[in-house]
């Protein structure tokens, strides 16, 4: 459980803290956004797997502990991220890789972050 959580959290942290800033500097925001759109699928898959494993482990313990509540919360938030990501993706114009309408997208994107 600890290793799967560490891989997911470490990957997310490294991507957000290192890859995104360097990508924006090197390629620009629109191109980096296109890459991020694809990477978030993998990060969300990893998060869903981690949440499911943590919940299964917590539910397998008797009596149920706070772990089950925390794992359920993590999994619930992960499903919220899946929903919000699909919502944001619908606003992206595939041809220009830019959001339409721009102001609403960036407001919604801040909530996702």
C-alpha positions as protocol buffer text, in pm:
chain_id: "A"
residue {
  index: 1
  type: UNK
  ca { x: 0 y: 0 z: 0 }
}
residue {
  index: 2
  type: UNK
  ca { x: 272 y: 245 z: 94 }
}
residue {
  index: 3
  type: UNK
  ca { x: 470 y: 187 z: -225 }
}
residue {
  index: 4
  type: UNK
  ca { x: 169 y: 232 z: -452 }
}
residue {
  index: 5
  type: UNK
  ca { x: 72 y: 551 z: -271 }
}
residue {
  index: 6
  type: UNK
  ca { x: 431 y: 679 z: -287 }
}
residue {
  index: 7
  type: UNK
  ca { x: 458 y: 611 z: -662 }
}
residue {
  index: 8
  type: UNK
  ca { x: 131 y: 789 z: -735 }
}
residue {
  index: 9
  type: UNK
  ca { x: 197 y: 1085 z: -506 }
}
residue {
  index: 10
  type: UNK
  ca { x: 561 y: 1114 z: -615 }
}
residue {
  index: 11
  type: UNK
  ca { x: 464 y: 1107 z: -983 }
}
residue {
  index: 12
  type: UNK
  ca { x: 197 y: 1370 z: -932 }
}
residue {
  index: 13
  type: UNK
  ca { x: 432 y: 1593 z: -733 }
}
residue {
  index: 14
  type: UNK
  ca { x: 718 y: 1557 z: -980 }
}
residue {
  index: 15
  type: UNK
  ca { x: 493 y: 1629 z: -1277 }
}
residue {
  index: 16
  type: UNK
  ca { x: 334 y: 1936 z: -1116 }
}
residue {
  index: 17
  type: UNK
  ca { x: 654 y: 2073 z: -965 }
}
residue {
  index: 18
  type: UNK
  ca { x: 909 y: 2000 z: -1237 }
}
residue {
  index: 19
  type: UNK
  ca { x: 762 y: 1889 z: -1571 }
}
residue {
  index: 20
  type: UNK
  ca { x: 482 y: 2147 z: -1601 }
}
residue {
  index: 21
  type: UNK
  ca { x: 698 y: 2454 z: -1530 }
}
residue {
  index: 22
  type: UNK
  ca { x: 976 y: 2330 z: -1761 }
}
residue {
  index: 23
  type: UNK
  ca { x: 725 y: 2239 z: -2032 }
}
residue {
  index: 24
  type: UNK
  ca { x: 566 y: 2583 z: -2021 }
}
residue {
  index: 25
  type: UNK
  ca { x: 910 y: 2745 z: -2036 }
}
residue {
  index: 26
  type: UNK
  ca { x: 1024 y: 2524 z: -2325 }
}
residue {
  index: 27
  type: UNK
  ca { x: 707 y: 2480 z: -2533 }
}
residue {
  index: 28
  type: UNK
  ca { x: 447 y: 2731 z: -2412 }
}
residue {
  index: 29
  type: UNK
  ca { x: 120 y: 2696 z: -2226 }
}
residue {
  index: 30
  type: UNK
  ca { x: -97 y: 2555 z: -2505 }
}
residue {
  index: 31
  type: UNK
  ca { x: 142 y: 2273 z: -2594 }
}
residue {
  index: 32
  type: UNK
  ca { x: 203 y: 2195 z: -2228 }
}
residue {
  index: 33
  type: UNK
  ca { x: -173 y: 2187 z: -2174 }
}
residue {
  index: 34
  type: UNK
  ca { x: -207 y: 1928 z: -2450 }
}
residue {
  index: 35
  type: UNK
  ca { x: 52 y: 1708 z: -2281 }
}
residue {
  index: 36
  type: UNK
  ca { x: -105 y: 1759 z: -1939 }
}
residue {
  index: 37
  type: UNK
  ca { x: -443 y: 1654 z: -2075 }
}
residue {
  index: 38
  type: UNK
  ca { x: -292 y: 1315 z: -2168 }
}
residue {
  index: 39
  type: UNK
  ca { x: -83 y: 1278 z: -1851 }
}
residue {
  index: 40
  type: UNK
  ca { x: -380 y: 1339 z: -1622 }
}
residue {
  index: 41
  type: UNK
  ca { x: -545 y: 1024 z: -1755 }
}
residue {
  index: 42
  type: UNK
  ca { x: -249 y: 819 z: -1631 }
}
residue {
  index: 43
  type: UNK
  ca { x: -231 y: 1005 z: -1302 }
}
residue {
  index: 44
  type: UNK
  ca { x: -604 y: 953 z: -1246 }
}
residue {
  index: 45
  type: UNK
  ca { x: -574 y: 582 z: -1329 }
}
residue {
  index: 46
  type: UNK
  ca { x: -292 y: 551 z: -1076 }
}
residue {
  index: 47
  type: UNK
  ca { x: -491 y: 744 z: -816 }
}
residue {
  index: 48
  type: UNK
  ca { x: -796 y: 526 z: -869 }
}
residue {
  index: 49
  type: UNK
  ca { x: -588 y: 209 z: -831 }
}
residue {
  index: 50
  type: UNK
  ca { x: -426 y: 341 z: -513 }
}
residue {
  index: 51
  type: UNK
  ca { x: -762 y: 447 z: -367 }
}
residue {
  index: 52
  type: UNK
  ca { x: -918 y: 110 z: -448 }
}
residue {
  index: 53
  type: UNK
  ca { x: -624 y: -81 z: -295 }
}
residue {
  index: 54
  type: UNK
  ca { x: -628 y: 134 z: 18 }
}
residue {
  index: 55
  type: UNK
  ca { x: -1003 y: 88 z: 58 }
}
residue {
  index: 56
  type: UNK
  ca { x: -981 y: -290 z: 5 }
}
residue {
  index: 57
  type: UNK
  ca { x: -705 y: -311 z: 264 }
}
residue {
  index: 58
  type: UNK
  ca { x: -898 y: -98 z: 512 }
}
residue {
  index: 59
  type: UNK
  ca { x: -1221 y: -295 z: 467 }
}
residue {
  index: 60
  type: UNK
  ca { x: -1031 y: -620 z: 515 }
}
residue {
  index: 61
  type: UNK
  ca { x: -937 y: -518 z: 868 }
}
residue {
  index: 62
  type: UNK
  ca { x: -1170 y: -584 z: 1158 }
}
residue {
  index: 63
  type: UNK
  ca { x: -1297 y: -366 z: 1310 }
}
residue {
  index: 64
  type: UNK
  ca { x: -1309 y: -106 z: 1039 }
}
residue {
  index: 65
  type: UNK
  ca { x: -1092 y: 187 z: 1125 }
}
residue {
  index: 66
  type: UNK
  ca { x: -1043 y: 545 z: 1023 }
}
residue {
  index: 67
  type: UNK
  ca { x: -844 y: 404 z: 734 }
}
residue {
  index: 68
  type: UNK
  ca { x: -1169 y: 301 z: 565 }
}
residue {
  index: 69
  type: UNK
  ca { x: -1307 y: 652 z: 599 }
}
residue {
  index: 70
  type: UNK
  ca { x: -987 y: 810 z: 466 }
}
residue {
  index: 71
  type: UNK
  ca { x: -960 y: 563 z: 178 }
}
residue {
  index: 72
  type: UNK
  ca { x: -1326 y: 625 z: 89 }
}
residue {
  index: 73
  type: UNK
  ca { x: -1264 y: 999 z: 92 }
}
residue {
  index: 74
  type: UNK
  ca { x: -956 y: 960 z: -130 }
}
residue {
  index: 75
  type: UNK
  ca { x: -1148 y: 743 z: -376 }
}
residue {
  index: 76
  type: UNK
  ca { x: -1443 y: 984 z: -374 }
}
residue {
  index: 77
  type: UNK
  ca { x: -1212 y: 1276 z: -451 }
}
residue {
  index: 78
  type: UNK
  ca { x: -1048 y: 1073 z: -726 }
}
residue {
  index: 79
  type: UNK
  ca { x: -1387 y: 1012 z: -891 }
}
residue {
  index: 80
  type: UNK
  ca { x: -1454 y: 1385 z: -863 }
}
residue {
  index: 81
  type: UNK
  ca { x: -1125 y: 1446 z: -1050 }
}
residue {
  index: 82
  type: UNK
  ca { x: -1235 y: 1208 z: -1327 }
}
residue {
  index: 83
  type: UNK
  ca { x: -1563 y: 1395 z: -1361 }
}
residue {
  index: 84
  type: UNK
  ca { x: -1397 y: 1738 z: -1358 }
}
residue {
  index: 85
  type: UNK
  ca { x: -1129 y: 1633 z: -1609 }
}
residue {
  index: 86
  type: UNK
  ca { x: -1394 y: 1518 z: -1857 }
}
residue {
  index: 87
  type: UNK
  ca { x: -1577 y: 1847 z: -1805 }
}
residue {
  index: 88
  type: UNK
  ca { x: -1261 y: 2046 z: -1881 }
}
residue {
  index: 89
  type: UNK
  ca { x: -1176 y: 1831 z: -2184 }
}
residue {
  index: 90
  type: UNK
  ca { x: -1511 y: 1913 z: -2345 }
}
residue {
  index: 91
  type: UNK
  ca { x: -1414 y: 2281 z: -2344 }
}
residue {
  index: 92
  type: UNK
  ca { x: -1093 y: 2233 z: -2540 }
}
residue {
  index: 93
  type: UNK
  ca { x: -1095 y: 2306 z: -2911 }
}
residue {
  index: 94
  type: UNK
  ca { x: -900 y: 2015 z: -3062 }
}
residue {
  index: 95
  type: UNK
  ca { x: -780 y: 2208 z: -3366 }
}
residue {
  index: 96
  type: UNK
  ca { x: -630 y: 2502 z: -3178 }
}
residue {
  index: 97
  type: UNK
  ca { x: -569 y: 2319 z: -2846 }
}
residue {
  index: 98
  type: UNK
  ca { x: -712 y: 2623 z: -2672 }
}
residue {
  index: 99
  type: UNK
  ca { x: -1007 y: 2640 z: -2433 }
}
residue {
  index: 100
  type: UNK
  ca { x: -1344 y: 2776 z: -2545 }
}
residue {
  index: 101
  type: UNK
  ca { x: -1473 y: 2989 z: -2368 }
}
residue {
  index: 102
  type: UNK
  ca { x: -1136 y: 3087 z: -2226 }
}
residue {
  index: 103
  type: UNK
  ca { x: -1238 y: 3272 z: -1905 }
}
residue {
  index: 104
  type: UNK
  ca { x: -1479 y: 3001 z: -1789 }
}
residue {
  index: 105
  type: UNK
  ca { x: -1224 y: 2729 z: -1861 }
}
residue {
  index: 106
  type: UNK
  ca { x: -953 y: 2888 z: -1648 }
}
residue {
  index: 107
  type: UNK
  ca { x: -1195 y: 2941 z: -1358 }
}
residue {
  index: 108
  type: UNK
  ca { x: -1300 y: 2574 z: -1377 }
}
residue {
  index: 109
  type: UNK
  ca { x: -937 y: 2465 z: -1418 }
}
residue {
  index: 110
  type: UNK
  ca { x: -843 y: 2638 z: -1092 }
}
residue {
  index: 111
  type: UNK
  ca { x: -1111 y: 2432 z: -915 }
}
residue {
  index: 112
  type: UNK
  ca { x: -968 y: 2116 z: -1069 }
}
residue {
  index: 113
  type: UNK
  ca { x: -618 y: 2202 z: -950 }
}
